[in-house]
Amino acid sequence: AYLRSPLGLLRLGQLALGAAFWMTVAAHKYEGAAHFALFAAVLVWLLTLALFGLSLLGRWALVPWLGSRWLLTNLVHDLALGVGLYAAATGIMGYKAGRKSYCNLRGYSQHCLYGAYLSASVCGGIAACLYLFSGLYCLSRRCRDQRDII
């Protein structure tokens, strides 16, 4: 039932786009603030994977203190961590893509990171939107006094 719910589908999209973001950054040479972007993306991706696994198996009651507040835990994760860190990572990668935009010119002989940085920025932006949607979904359930994520 969780996989067919809106939150389950949003989690699958978040995991796919998050993996695309950090694999794109990690597969290419990166420096400076891209280290933070990679750290933020991997941290949020791992936490999302844990939330997805526990929700899929229905084992959130095993998590001390947070299990009884699972809807609130998902809400805070999505809005604070997901949107906040992915928005920051997207901004960093977009800035770096803008700084490398000269290298996509014809005849440029050096290795160009513009495409990788731009791809990561697009994946991060879409992932941040998915986190916003799932956070709003959890918020709407919370406002209707529902305590479950499904």
DRENTORKOL-3810 file (N, C-alpha, C; in nm, 4 decimals):
REM DRENTORKOL-3810
@n.u->0.0826; n.v->-0.1200; n.w->0.0000; ca.u->0.0000; ca.v->0.0000; ca.w->0.0000; c.u->0.0869; c.v->0.1262; c.w->0.0000
@n.u->0.2028; n.v->0.1193; n.w->0.0660; ca.u->0.2891; ca.v->0.2374; ca.w->0.0725; c.u->0.3456; c.v->0.2726; c.w->-0.0654
@n.u->0.3795; n.v->0.1725; n.w->-0.1441; ca.u->0.4355; ca.v->0.2006; ca.w->-0.2769; c.u->0.3340; c.v->0.2660; c.w->-0.3694
@n.u->0.2059; n.v->0.2404; n.w->-0.3485; ca.u->0.1025; ca.v->0.3003; ca.w->-0.4322; c.u->0.0557; c.v->0.4351; c.w->-0.3794
@n.u->0.0997; n.v->0.4726; n.w->-0.2614; ca.u->0.0588; ca.v->0.6004; ca.w->-0.2035; c.u->0.1382; c.v->0.7143; c.w->-0.2662
@n.u->0.0872; n.v->0.8369; n.w->-0.2590; ca.u->0.1622; ca.v->0.9502; ca.w->-0.3142; c.u->0.3006; c.v->0.9666; c.w->-0.2511
@n.u->0.3106; n.v->0.9431; n.w->-0.1209; ca.u->0.4395; ca.v->0.9584; ca.w->-0.0544; c.u->0.5390; c.v->0.8519; c.w->-0.1001
@n.u->0.4923; n.v->0.7300; n.w->-0.1218; ca.u->0.5805; ca.v->0.6238; ca.w->-0.1704; c.u->0.6343; c.v->0.6533; c.w->-0.3094
@n.u->0.5473; n.v->0.7029; n.w->-0.3967; ca.u->0.5918; ca.v->0.7376; ca.w->-0.5321; c.u->0.6872; c.v->0.8563; c.w->-0.5315
@n.u->0.6595; n.v->0.9543; n.w->-0.4461; ca.u->0.7504; ca.v->1.0685; ca.w->-0.4350; c.u->0.8868; c.v->1.0250; c.w->-0.3809
@n.u->0.8873; n.v->0.9327; n.w->-0.2850; ca.u->1.0144; ca.v->0.8816; ca.w->-0.2301; c.u->1.0962; c.v->0.8109; c.w->-0.3377
@n.u->1.0304; n.v->0.7329; n.w->-0.4233; ca.u->1.1040; ca.v->0.6669; ca.w->-0.5319; c.u->1.1676; c.v->0.7695; c.w->-0.6255
@n.u->1.0930; n.v->0.8736; n.w->-0.6589; ca.u->1.1483; ca.v->0.9801; ca.w->-0.7423; c.u->1.2624; c.v->1.0532; c.w->-0.6748
@n.u->1.2490; n.v->1.0788; n.w->-0.5453; ca.u->1.3557; ca.v->1.1455; ca.w->-0.4699; c.u->1.4816; c.v->1.0603; c.w->-0.4677
@n.u->1.4653; n.v->0.9306; n.w->-0.4473; ca.u->1.5819; ca.v->0.8418; ca.w->-0.4453; c.u->1.6497; c.v->0.8358; c.w->-0.5819
@n.u->1.5702; n.v->0.8300; n.w->-0.6888; ca.u->1.6281; ca.v->0.8226; ca.w->-0.8230; c.u->1.7018; c.v->0.9519; c.w->-0.8593
@n.u->1.6390; n.v->1.0659; n.w->-0.8360; ca.u->1.7032; ca.v->1.1931; ca.w->-0.8704; c.u->1.8197; c.v->1.2249; c.w->-0.7778
@n.u->1.8081; n.v->1.1882; n.w->-0.6511; ca.u->1.9190; ca.v->1.2089; ca.w->-0.5587; c.u->2.0407; c.v->1.1269; c.w->-0.5983
@n.u->2.0170; n.v->1.0017; n.w->-0.6377; ca.u->2.1284; ca.v->0.9176; ca.w->-0.6831; c.u->2.1901; c.v->0.9734; c.w->-0.8109
@n.u->2.1061; n.v->1.0230; n.w->-0.9013; ca.u->2.1586; ca.v->1.0830; ca.w->-1.0242; c.u->2.2428; c.v->1.2063; c.w->-0.9913
@n.u->2.1986; n.v->1.2864; n.w->-0.8944; ca.u->2.2735; ca.v->1.4064; ca.w->-0.8552; c.u->2.4109; c.v->1.3690; c.w->-0.8031
@n.u->2.4152; n.v->1.2852; n.w->-0.6997; ca.u->2.5461; ca.v->1.2615; ca.w->-0.6375; c.u->2.6354; c.v->1.1746; c.w->-0.7226
@n.u->2.5799; n.v->1.0862; n.w->-0.8058; ca.u->2.6665; ca.v->1.0086; ca.w->-0.8954; c.u->2.7259; c.v->1.0968; c.w->-1.0047
@n.u->2.6492; n.v->1.1925; n.w->-1.0520; ca.u->2.7013; ca.v->1.2849; ca.w->-1.1533; c.u->2.8147; c.v->1.3686; c.w->-1.0967
@n.u->2.7984; n.v->1.4179; n.w->-0.9766; ca.u->2.9037; ca.v->1.4997; ca.w->-0.9151; c.u->3.0256; c.v->1.4126; c.w->-0.8826
@n.u->3.0021; n.v->1.2959; n.w->-0.8237; ca.u->3.1131; ca.v->1.2109; ca.w->-0.7804; c.u->3.1902; c.v->1.1513; c.w->-0.8972
@n.u->3.1275; n.v->1.1351; n.w->-1.0121; ca.u->3.1944; ca.v->1.0746; ca.w->-1.1274; c.u->3.2878; c.v->1.1713; c.w->-1.1986
@n.u->3.2780; n.v->1.2981; n.w->-1.1672; ca.u->3.3616; ca.v->1.3988; ca.w->-1.2327; c.u->3.4505; c.v->1.4674; c.w->-1.1298
@n.u->3.5489; n.v->1.5333; n.w->-1.1817; ca.u->3.6385; ca.v->1.6079; ca.w->-1.0930; c.u->3.5605; c.v->1.7248; c.w->-1.0329
@n.u->3.5703; n.v->1.7389; n.w->-0.9035; ca.u->3.5009; ca.v->1.8477; ca.w->-0.8361; c.u->3.5936; c.v->1.9075; c.w->-0.7325
@n.u->3.5685; n.v->2.0352; n.w->-0.6998; ca.u->3.6510; ca.v->2.1056; ca.w->-0.6033; c.u->3.5678; c.v->2.2113; c.w->-0.5345
@n.u->3.6217; n.v->2.2623; n.w->-0.4272; ca.u->3.5590; ca.v->2.3744; ca.w->-0.3567; c.u->3.4247; c.v->2.3389; c.w->-0.2963
@n.u->3.3253; n.v->2.4207; n.w->-0.3237; ca.u->3.1936; ca.v->2.4066; ca.w->-0.2638; c.u->3.1190; c.v->2.2832; c.w->-0.3126
@n.u->3.1665; n.v->2.2224; n.w->-0.4199; ca.u->3.1024; ca.v->2.0997; ca.w->-0.4677; c.u->3.1174; c.v->1.9866; c.w->-0.3659
@n.u->3.2182; n.v->1.9962; n.w->-0.2791; ca.u->3.2311; ca.v->1.8975; ca.w->-0.1719; c.u->3.1091; c.v->1.9038; c.w->-0.0796
@n.u->3.0657; n.v->2.0246; n.w->-0.0451; ca.u->2.9471; ca.v->2.0387; ca.w->0.0385; c.u->2.8233; c.v->1.9886; c.w->-0.0340
@n.u->2.8105; n.v->2.0212; n.w->-0.1622; ca.u->2.6945; ca.v->1.9766; ca.w->-0.2395; c.u->2.6872; c.v->1.8242; c.w->-0.2424
@n.u->2.8021; n.v->1.7601; n.w->-0.2605; ca.u->2.8055; ca.v->1.6144; ca.w->-0.2618; c.u->2.7717; c.v->1.5587; c.w->-0.1240
@n.u->2.8270; n.v->1.6173; n.w->-0.0180; ca.u->2.7957; ca.v->1.5741; ca.w->0.1181; c.u->2.6465; c.v->1.5877; c.w->0.1471
@n.u->2.5886; n.v->1.7017; n.w->0.1116; ca.u->2.4467; ca.v->1.7261; ca.w->0.1385; c.u->2.3595; c.v->1.6267; c.w->0.0625
@n.u->2.3926; n.v->1.6025; n.w->-0.0641; ca.u->2.3122; ca.v->1.5108; ca.w->-0.1451; c.u->2.3195; c.v->1.3680; c.w->-0.0917
@n.u->2.4372; n.v->1.3235; n.w->-0.0542; ca.u->2.4516; ca.v->1.1868; ca.w->-0.0036; c.u->2.3837; c.v->1.1733; c.w->0.1321
@n.u->2.3971; n.v->1.2726; n.w->0.2191; ca.u->2.3324; ca.v->1.2679; ca.w->0.3504; c.u->2.1809; c.v->1.2578; c.w->0.3369
@n.u->2.1229; n.v->1.3450; n.w->0.2573; ca.u->1.9774; ca.v->1.3435; ca.w->0.2396; c.u->1.9336; c.v->1.2151; c.w->0.1708
@n.u->2.0116; n.v->1.1662; n.w->0.0743; ca.u->1.9765; ca.v->1.0432; ca.w->0.0039; c.u->1.9759; c.v->0.9250; c.w->0.1003
@n.u->2.0762; n.v->0.9149; n.w->0.1865; ca.u->2.0817; ca.v->0.8038; ca.w->0.2820; c.u->1.9673; c.v->0.8108; c.w->0.3834
@n.u->1.9360; n.v->0.9301; n.w->0.4312; ca.u->1.8237; ca.v->0.9439; ca.w->0.5234; c.u->1.6906; c.v->0.9113; c.w->0.4550
@n.u->1.6773; n.v->0.9512; n.w->0.3297; ca.u->1.5565; ca.v->0.9185; ca.w->0.2538; c.u->1.5456; c.v->0.7683; c.w->0.2323
@n.u->1.6576; n.v->0.7050; n.w->0.2040; ca.u->1.6579; ca.v->0.5595; ca.w->0.1869; c.u->1.6145; c.v->0.4903; c.w->0.3159
@n.u->1.6617; n.v->0.5396; n.w->0.4297; ca.u->1.6219; ca.v->0.4821; ca.w->0.5582; c.u->1.4724; c.v->0.5035; c.w->0.5835
@n.u->1.4222; n.v->0.6244; n.w->0.5581; ca.u->1.2791; ca.v->0.6501; ca.w->0.5756; c.u->1.1956; c.v->0.5631; c.w->0.4830
@n.u->1.2402; n.v->0.5493; n.w->0.3600; ca.u->1.1679; ca.v->0.4677; ca.w->0.2620; c.u->1.1649; c.v->0.3219; c.w->0.3056
@n.u->1.2790; n.v->0.2686; n.w->0.3478; ca.u->1.2852; ca.v->0.1289; ca.w->0.3898; c.u->1.1987; c.v->0.1009; c.w->0.5115
@n.u->1.2068; n.v->0.1872; n.w->0.6111; ca.u->1.1253; ca.v->0.1681; ca.w->0.7322; c.u->0.9763; c.v->0.1833; c.w->0.7023
@n.u->0.9418; n.v->0.2771; n.w->0.6161; ca.u->0.8007; ca.v->0.2965; ca.w->0.5807; c.u->0.7490; c.v->0.1812; c.w->0.4959
@n.u->0.8313; n.v->0.1330; n.w->0.4054; ca.u->0.7906; ca.v->0.0225; ca.w->0.3191; c.u->0.7654; c.v->-0.1042; c.w->0.4005
@n.u->0.8504; n.v->-0.1298; n.w->0.4977; ca.u->0.8357; ca.v->-0.2488; ca.w->0.5816; c.u->0.7382; c.v->-0.2286; c.w->0.6969
@n.u->0.6974; n.v->-0.1036; n.w->0.7192; ca.u->0.6061; ca.v->-0.0739; ca.w->0.8287; c.u->0.6709; c.v->-0.0876; c.w->0.9650
@n.u->0.7988; n.v->-0.0620; n.w->0.9711; ca.u->0.8749; ca.v->-0.0816; ca.w->1.0951; c.u->0.9183; c.v->0.0492; c.w->1.1601
@n.u->0.8468; n.v->0.1567; n.w->1.1366; ca.u->0.8885; ca.v->0.2847; ca.w->1.1954; c.u->0.8717; c.v->0.2870; c.w->1.3469
@n.u->0.7924; n.v->0.1961; n.w->1.4011; ca.u->0.7754; ca.v->0.1900; ca.w->1.5468; c.u->0.9031; c.v->0.1443; c.w->1.6167
@n.u->0.9956; n.v->0.0854; n.w->1.5408; ca.u->1.1224; ca.v->0.0408; ca.w->1.5978; c.u->1.2193; c.v->0.1557; c.w->1.6241
@n.u->1.1934; n.v->0.2714; n.w->1.5664; ca.u->1.2818; ca.v->0.3865; ca.w->1.5841; c.u->1.2434; c.v->0.4562; c.w->1.7150
@n.u->1.3364; n.v->0.4622; n.w->1.8097; ca.u->1.3023; ca.v->0.5253; ca.w->1.9386; c.u->1.2653; c.v->0.6726; c.w->1.9208
@n.u->1.1662; n.v->0.7167; n.w->1.9909; ca.u->1.1157; ca.v->0.8518; ca.w->1.9991; c.u->1.0563; c.v->0.9028; c.w->1.8673
@n.u->1.1182; n.v->0.8730; n.w->1.7533; ca.u->1.0674; ca.v->0.9221; ca.w->1.6254; c.u->0.9559; c.v->0.8344; c.w->1.5702
@n.u->0.9538; n.v->0.7079; n.w->1.6069; ca.u->0.8541; ca.v->0.6160; ca.w->1.5536; c.u->0.7120; c.v->0.6556; c.w->1.5886
@n.u->0.6922; n.v->0.7097; n.w->1.7068; ca.u->0.5574; ca.v->0.7523; ca.w->1.7457; c.u->0.5179; c.v->0.8839; c.w->1.6784
@n.u->0.6129; n.v->0.9518; n.w->1.6199; ca.u->0.5884; ca.v->1.0787; ca.w->1.5498; c.u->0.6347; c.v->1.0663; c.w->1.4041
@n.u->0.5991; n.v->0.9583; n.w->1.3373; ca.u->0.6536; ca.v->0.9274; ca.w->1.2061; c.u->0.6109; c.v->1.0279; c.w->1.0996
@n.u->0.4873; n.v->1.0735; n.w->1.1030; ca.u->0.4418; ca.v->1.1731; ca.w->1.0065; c.u->0.5182; c.v->1.3041; c.w->1.0254
@n.u->0.5374; n.v->1.3462; n.w->1.1491; ca.u->0.6138; ca.v->1.4676; ca.w->1.1779; c.u->0.7604; c.v->1.4504; c.w->1.1391
@n.u->0.8145; n.v->1.3317; n.w->1.1602; ca.u->0.9528; ca.v->1.3028; ca.w->1.1207; c.u->0.9692; c.v->1.3165; c.w->0.9698
@n.u->0.8752; n.v->1.2609; n.w->0.8934; ca.u->0.8801; ca.v->1.2736; ca.w->0.7477; c.u->0.8648; c.v->1.4182; c.w->0.7038
@n.u->0.7783; n.v->1.4910; n.w->0.7719; ca.u->0.7550; ca.v->1.6317; ca.w->0.7392; c.u->0.8818; c.v->1.7154; c.w->0.7599
@n.u->0.9453; n.v->1.6989; n.w->0.8743; ca.u->1.0681; ca.v->1.7752; ca.w->0.9037; c.u->1.1805; c.v->1.7342; c.w->0.8099
@n.u->1.1912; n.v->1.6045; n.w->0.7831; ca.u->1.2947; ca.v->1.5572; ca.w->0.6905; c.u->1.2769; c.v->1.6189; c.w->0.5524
@n.u->1.1540; n.v->1.6191; n.w->0.5037; ca.u->1.1301; ca.v->1.6686; ca.w->0.3682; c.u->1.1508; c.v->1.8191; c.w->0.3563
@n.u->1.0929; n.v->1.8945; n.w->0.4494; ca.u->1.0989; ca.v->2.0402; ca.w->0.4354; c.u->1.2316; c.v->2.0987; c.w->0.4819
@n.u->1.2839; n.v->2.0509; n.w->0.5926; ca.u->1.4082; ca.v->2.1104; ca.w->0.6445; c.u->1.5307; c.v->2.0543; c.w->0.5725
@n.u->1.5444; n.v->1.9234; n.w->0.5743; ca.u->1.6641; ca.v->1.8636; ca.w->0.5143; c.u->1.6547; c.v->1.8544; c.w->0.3625
@n.u->1.5465; n.v->1.7949; n.w->0.3138; ca.u->1.5347; ca.v->1.7733; ca.w->0.1700; c.u->1.5365; c.v->1.9016; c.w->0.0893
@n.u->1.4423; n.v->1.9893; n.w->0.1189; ca.u->1.4337; ca.v->2.1139; ca.w->0.0420; c.u->1.5537; c.v->2.2032; c.w->0.0710
@n.u->1.5879; n.v->2.2168; n.w->0.1984; ca.u->1.6968; ca.v->2.3075; ca.w->0.2349; c.u->1.8312; c.v->2.2677; c.w->0.1772
@n.u->1.8699; n.v->2.1438; n.w->0.1991; ca.u->2.0022; ca.v->2.1013; ca.w->0.1516; c.u->2.0074; c.v->2.0850; c.w->0.0002
@n.u->1.8997; n.v->2.0342; n.w->-0.0605; ca.u->1.9021; ca.v->2.0219; ca.w->-0.2068; c.u->1.8960; c.v->2.1579; c.w->-0.2747
@n.u->1.8270; n.v->2.2538; n.w->-0.2168; ca.u->1.8271; ca.v->2.3886; ca.w->-0.2749; c.u->1.9669; c.v->2.4495; c.w->-0.2682
@n.u->2.0342; n.v->2.4306; n.w->-0.1556; ca.u->2.1714; ca.v->2.4808; ca.w->-0.1441; c.u->2.2649; c.v->2.4098; c.w->-0.2424
@n.u->2.2529; n.v->2.2784; n.w->-0.2525; ca.u->2.3377; ca.v->2.2027; ca.w->-0.3442; c.u->2.3092; c.v->2.2403; c.w->-0.4894
@n.u->2.1832; n.v->2.2638; n.w->-0.5213; ca.u->2.1468; ca.v->2.3052; ca.w->-0.6571; c.u->2.2054; c.v->2.4422; c.w->-0.6889
@n.u->2.1982; n.v->2.5322; n.w->-0.5930; ca.u->2.2568; ca.v->2.6648; ca.w->-0.6136; c.u->2.4071; c.v->2.6582; c.w->-0.6351
@n.u->2.4743; n.v->2.5755; n.w->-0.5579; ca.u->2.6192; ca.v->2.5603; ca.w->-0.5728; c.u->2.6532; c.v->2.5048; c.w->-0.7098
@n.u->2.5837; n.v->2.3990; n.w->-0.7497; ca.u->2.6152; ca.v->2.3375; ca.w->-0.8791; c.u->2.5754; c.v->2.4283; c.w->-0.9954
@n.u->2.4679; n.v->2.5045; n.w->-0.9796; ca.u->2.4304; ca.v->2.6011; ca.w->-1.0834; c.u->2.5339; c.v->2.7117; c.w->-1.0966
@n.u->2.5846; n.v->2.7582; n.w->-0.9850; ca.u->2.6896; ca.v->2.8603; ca.w->-0.9867; c.u->2.8157; c.v->2.8058; c.w->-1.0541
@n.u->2.8520; n.v->2.6824; n.w->-1.0195; ca.u->2.9706; ca.v->2.6226; ca.w->-1.0800; c.u->2.9507; c.v->2.5980; c.w->-1.2294
@n.u->2.8287; n.v->2.5629; n.w->-1.2690; ca.u->2.8007; ca.v->2.5456; ca.w->-1.4119; c.u->2.8149; c.v->2.6785; c.w->-1.4851
@n.u->2.7676; n.v->2.7852; n.w->-1.4240; ca.u->2.7818; ca.v->2.9174; ca.w->-1.4845; c.u->2.9270; c.v->2.9595; c.w->-1.4977
@n.u->3.0104; n.v->2.9214; n.w->-1.4019; ca.u->3.1523; ca.v->2.9549; ca.w->-1.4065; c.u->3.2254; c.v->2.8741; c.w->-1.5137
@n.u->3.1705; n.v->2.7589; n.w->-1.5521; ca.u->3.2334; ca.v->2.6736; ca.w->-1.6535; c.u->3.1643; c.v->2.6838; c.w->-1.7890
@n.u->3.0764; n.v->2.7798; n.w->-1.8064; ca.u->2.9982; ca.v->2.7865; ca.w->-1.9300; c.u->3.0821; c.v->2.8185; c.w->-2.0528
@n.u->3.2007; n.v->2.8712; n.w->-2.0346; ca.u->3.2870; ca.v->2.9032; ca.w->-2.1478; c.u->3.3406; c.v->2.7770; c.w->-2.2155
@n.u->3.3484; n.v->2.6675; n.w->-2.1441; ca.u->3.4167; ca.v->2.5507; ca.w->-2.1989; c.u->3.3297; c.v->2.4690; c.w->-2.2928
@n.u->3.2042; n.v->2.5057; n.w->-2.3126; ca.u->3.1234; ca.v->2.4308; ca.w->-2.4081; c.u->3.1316; c.v->2.4900; c.w->-2.5488
@n.u->3.2264; n.v->2.5797; n.w->-2.5697; ca.u->3.2471; ca.v->2.6387; ca.w->-2.7009; c.u->3.3182; c.v->2.5405; c.w->-2.7940
@n.u->3.2900; n.v->2.5502; n.w->-2.9193; ca.u->3.3533; ca.v->2.4653; ca.w->-3.0193; c.u->3.5029; c.v->2.4966; c.w->-3.0254
@n.u->3.5829; n.v->2.3933; n.w->-3.0271; ca.u->3.7273; ca.v->2.4108; ca.w->-3.0353; c.u->3.7971; c.v->2.4154; c.w->-2.9013
@n.u->3.7226; n.v->2.4116; n.w->-2.7918; ca.u->3.7844; ca.v->2.4115; ca.w->-2.6596; c.u->3.8393; c.v->2.2725; c.w->-2.6336
@n.u->3.9688; n.v->2.2626; n.w->-2.6055; ca.u->4.0343; ca.v->2.1319; ca.w->-2.6024; c.u->4.0405; c.v->2.0678; c.w->-2.4635
@n.u->4.0161; n.v->2.1423; n.w->-2.3567; ca.u->4.0255; ca.v->2.0870; ca.w->-2.2215; c.u->3.8982; c.v->2.0121; c.w->-2.1833
@n.u->3.9092; n.v->1.9296; n.w->-2.0789; ca.u->3.7932; ca.v->1.8557; ca.w->-2.0285; c.u->3.6914; c.v->1.9549; c.w->-1.9727
@n.u->3.5666; n.v->1.9429; n.w->-2.0148; ca.u->3.4631; ca.v->2.0390; ca.w->-1.9772; c.u->3.3695; c.v->1.9787; c.w->-1.8732
@n.u->3.3531; n.v->2.0478; n.w->-1.7616; ca.u->3.2645; ca.v->2.0031; ca.w->-1.6551; c.u->3.1280; c.v->2.0707; c.w->-1.6586
@n.u->3.1060; n.v->2.1536; n.w->-1.7578; ca.u->2.9812; ca.v->2.2286; ca.w->-1.7660; c.u->2.8595; c.v->2.1360; c.w->-1.7695
@n.u->2.8628; n.v->2.0347; n.w->-1.8538; ca.u->2.7497; ca.v->1.9430; ca.w->-1.8675; c.u->2.7207; c.v->1.8671; c.w->-1.7388
@n.u->2.8255; n.v->1.8237; n.w->-1.6717; ca.u->2.8072; ca.v->1.7499; ca.w->-1.5463; c.u->2.7482; c.v->1.8402; c.w->-1.4391
@n.u->2.8007; n.v->1.9594; n.w->-1.4251; ca.u->2.7499; ca.v->2.0516; ca.w->-1.3242; c.u->2.6064; c.v->2.0938; c.w->-1.3547
@n.u->2.5769; n.v->2.1164; n.w->-1.4815; ca.u->2.4403; ca.v->2.1550; ca.w->-1.5192; c.u->2.3433; c.v->2.0395; c.w->-1.4965
@n.u->2.3832; n.v->1.9185; n.w->-1.5302; ca.u->2.2983; ca.v->1.8008; ca.w->-1.5077; c.u->2.2701; c.v->1.7815; c.w->-1.3588
@n.u->2.3742; n.v->1.7954; n.w->-1.2777; ca.u->2.3561; ca.v->1.7822; ca.w->-1.1334; c.u->2.2637; c.v->1.8908; c.w->-1.0809
@n.u->2.2774; n.v->2.0108; n.w->-1.1320; ca.u->2.1926; ca.v->2.1212; ca.w->-1.0876; c.u->2.0459; c.v->2.0960; c.w->-1.1227
@n.u->2.0205; n.v->2.0455; n.w->-1.2416; ca.u->1.8827; ca.v->2.0165; ca.w->-1.2824; c.u->1.8245; c.v->1.9036; c.w->-1.1972
@n.u->1.9006; n.v->1.7966; n.w->-1.1764; ca.u->1.8534; ca.v->1.6856; ca.w->-1.0922; c.u->1.8276; c.v->1.7330; c.w->-0.9499
@n.u->1.9147; n.v->1.8164; n.w->-0.8968; ca.u->1.8958; ca.v->1.8682; ca.w->-0.7619; c.u->1.7736; c.v->1.9578; c.w->-0.7507
@n.u->1.7493; n.v->2.0392; n.w->-0.8515; ca.u->1.6321; ca.v->2.1264; ca.w->-0.8497; c.u->1.5018; c.v->2.0482; c.w->-0.8542
@n.u->1.4978; n.v->1.9461; n.w->-0.9375; ca.u->1.3774; ca.v->1.8632; ca.w->-0.9447; c.u->1.3597; c.v->1.7843; c.w->-0.8152
@n.u->1.4706; n.v->1.7351; n.w->-0.7590; ca.u->1.4628; ca.v->1.6625; ca.w->-0.6319; c.u->1.4121; c.v->1.7541; c.w->-0.5209
@n.u->1.4581; n.v->1.8788; n.w->-0.5173; ca.u->1.4100; ca.v->1.9735; ca.w->-0.4163; c.u->1.2598; c.v->1.9965; c.w->-0.4311
@n.u->1.2112; n.v->2.0029; n.w->-0.5537; ca.u->1.0667; ca.v->2.0173; ca.w->-0.5762; c.u->0.9908; c.v->1.8951; c.w->-0.5274
@n.u->1.0455; n.v->1.7758; n.w->-0.5512; ca.u->0.9796; ca.v->1.6543; ca.w->-0.5026; c.u->0.9756; c.v->1.6507; c.w->-0.3500
@n.u->1.0825; n.v->1.6964; n.w->-0.2862; ca.u->1.0816; ca.v->1.7042; ca.w->-0.1400; c.u->0.9796; c.v->1.8055; c.w->-0.0913
@n.u->0.9646; n.v->1.9153; n.w->-0.1624; ca.u->0.8639; ca.v->2.0147; ca.w->-0.1263; c.u->0.7242; c.v->1.9550; c.w->-0.1381
@n.u->0.6971; n.v->1.8817; n.w->-0.2468; ca.u->0.5665; ca.v->1.8199; ca.w->-0.2644; c.u->0.5375; c.v->1.7168; c.w->-0.1558
@n.u->0.6358; n.v->1.6349; n.w->-0.1225; ca.u->0.6120; ca.v->1.5346; ca.w->-0.0186; c.u->0.5977; c.v->1.6008; c.w->0.1187
@n.u->0.6701; n.v->1.7083; n.w->0.1423; ca.u->0.6539; ca.v->1.7818; ca.w->0.2671; c.u->0.5156; c.v->1.8444; c.w->0.2781
@n.u->0.4668; n.v->1.8994; n.w->0.1680; ca.u->0.3323; ca.v->1.9565; ca.w->0.1686; c.u->0.2265; c.v->1.8479; c.w->0.1845
@n.u->0.2511; n.v->1.7305; n.w->0.1273; ca.u->0.1595; ca.v->1.6179; ca.w->0.1449; c.u->0.1525; c.v->1.5773; c.w->0.2924
@n.u->0.2689; n.v->1.5649; n.w->0.3558; ca.u->0.2719; ca.v->1.5303; ca.w->0.4991; c.u->0.2075; c.v->1.6405; c.w->0.5833
@n.u->0.2303; n.v->1.7649; n.w->0.5457; ca.u->0.1705; ca.v->1.8767; ca.w->0.6182; c.u->0.0184; c.v->1.8758; c.w->0.6061
@n.u->-0.0330; n.v->1.8453; n.w->0.4875; ca.u->-0.1781; ca.v->1.8400; ca.w->0.4702; c.u->-0.2382; c.v->1.7259; c.w->0.5515
@n.u->-0.1702; n.v->1.6128; n.w->0.5591; ca.u->-0.2185; ca.v->1.5018; ca.w->0.6425; c.u->-0.2145; c.v->1.5412; c.w->0.7904
@n.u->-0.1130; n.v->1.6113; n.w->0.8295; ca.u->-0.1002; ca.v->1.6545; ca.w->0.9695; c.u->-0.2091; c.v->1.7558; c.w->1.0043
@n.u->-0.2396; n.v->1.8462; n.w->0.9124; ca.u->-0.3433; ca.v->1.9464; ca.w->0.9380; c.u->-0.4822; c.v->1.8838; c.w->0.9458
@n.u->-0.5025; n.v->1.7695; n.w->0.8805; ca.u->-0.6311; ca.v->1.6978; ca.w->0.8876; c.u->-0.6348; c.v->1.6005; c.w->1.0050
@n.u->-0.5388; n.v->1.6129; n.w->1.0967; ca.u->-0.5301; ca.v->1.5293; ca.w->1.2168; c.u->-0.5134; c.v->1.3816; c.w->1.1867
@n.u->-0.4480; n.v->1.3509; n.w->1.0762; ca.u->-0.4129; ca.v->1.2117; ca.w->1.0467; c.u->-0.2736; c.v->1.1868; c.w->1.0973
@n.u->-0.2509; n.v->1.0705; n.w->1.1534; ca.u->-0.1221; ca.v->1.0421; ca.w->1.2155; c.u->-0.0364; c.v->0.9448; c.w->1.1347
@n.u->-0.0953; n.v->0.8850; n.w->1.0333; ca.u->-0.0242; ca.v->0.7842; ca.w->0.9551; c.u->0.0216; c.v->0.8446; c.w->0.8219
@n.u->0.1233; n.v->0.7866; n.w->0.7610; ca.u->0.1762; ca.v->0.8400; ca.w->0.6356; c.u->0.1023; c.v->0.7876; c.w->0.5139
@n.u->0.0205; n.v->0.6866; n.w->0.5316; ca.u->-0.0512; ca.v->0.6273; ca.w->0.4162; c.u->-0.1945; c.v->0.6771; c.w->0.4155
END
